[in-house]
Amino acid sequence: MFDKQHLVKLANMPMPFGKYAGRVLIDLPEEYLLWFAKKGFPSGELGILMQLALEIRINGLESIIKPLKK
């Protein structure tokens, strides 16, 4: 499960590695998140945030994150 702080981190935390390193997690392409869903998300908080990003993208809820961006 996630808490309120996960939403803030999702809006501001950069992807630490890979093709989209430096891009804010909520701005990762849906296809990239779906690829991780098939291959396995990273362990720990990063994986939780990426799963949350995918759920938000699939359900079209990006508007709840925009006010949290710094």
CORWO-V354542 format. One record per run of one state. SS is the DSSP state (A for helix, B for strand, O for the rest). FROM is the first residue (numbers start at 0). LEN is the number of residues. If there is no record, write none. Layout:
ss=SS from=FROM len=LEN
ss=SS from=FROM len=LEN
This chain:
ss=O from=0 len=3
ss=A from=3 len=9
ss=O from=12 len=1
ss=B from=13 len=1
ss=O from=14 len=9
ss=B from=23 len=1
ss=A from=24 len=3
ss=O from=27 len=2
ss=A from=29 len=10
ss=O from=39 len=4
ss=A from=43 len=15
ss=O from=58 len=4
ss=A from=62 len=4
ss=O from=66 len=4
